[in-house]
Amino acid sequence: MITVKDLRPHPLDQVHRLIEPGPVILVTTRHRGIPNVMTNGFNMMVRHAPPLIACTIGPWDHSYQALVETGECVVSVPTADMAATVVDIGNCSGADVDKFEEFDLTAVTAVTGEQVQAPLVAECFANIECRVADTSLVADYSLFLLEPVRAWTDPSQPQPQLFHHRGDGTFTLDGPTIDLKDRMTKWQYLM
C-alpha cells in the first residue's frame, strides 16, 4: 500500500503541469484597425450552454489592451502541424511585428450579422468568435470569461490533432479517441 511518505512533493509553481488546461490556442484581436494574434496555453471551457470559455490574458500581453478596449476576440484552434509556428508566435510581441505577415497566416473576417472585428485564422481547424462576458476576475487573476457568438470549423480537417502545453516547453499531442458514449447515461443530451 502506498503511503504519503512514498510520494514525492511537487512544487506548487509547477502544478499547472499536472492539470494541463485545454489545447494551445491562438487569440486574435483587432485594435485601432490593426489585427494581432497571440499564443495562449491557459484556457478552458467553463460551461456547455450557453458556452463560456475562460482565458488568461494579462497586461504583459500586447493583446490585453485590445481585449479590454474592444471586448471581443477570436479563439482559433491550431492543429499539431502548426505547433512550431504557434510557439514562434508566442515568442514575439504584436507591438513589434505584424504576426500575420511574419508567420504567413491568413486573416479572415467573417461576414455575418454577429461577427466580431477580430480576424479568424484560416489555417486553424476551428475559429470561435467571442465577446467578453465577464471581467470581474481580470484585475486579480487576468482571467477573461468569453462568450462565443459564432463558431467555424474547417471541413477539410475532420479529425484534427490538437496539442497541449505541459508548462515546461514540451507538448502532448492528442492521441487515439475512445468512444464511451454508451456509458454517458447521465449526459445523453450532450451526444
Secondary structure, 3 states (H helix, E strand, C coil): CCCHHHCCCCCHHHHHHCCCCCCCEEEEEEECCEEEEEEECCEEEEECCCCEEEEECCCCCCHHHHHHHHCEEEEEECCHHHHHHHHHHHCCCCCCCCHHHHCCCCEECCCCCCCCCCCEECCCCEEEEEEEEECCCHHHHCEEEEEEEEEEECCCCCCCCCEEECCCCCEEECCCCCCCHHHCHHHHHHC
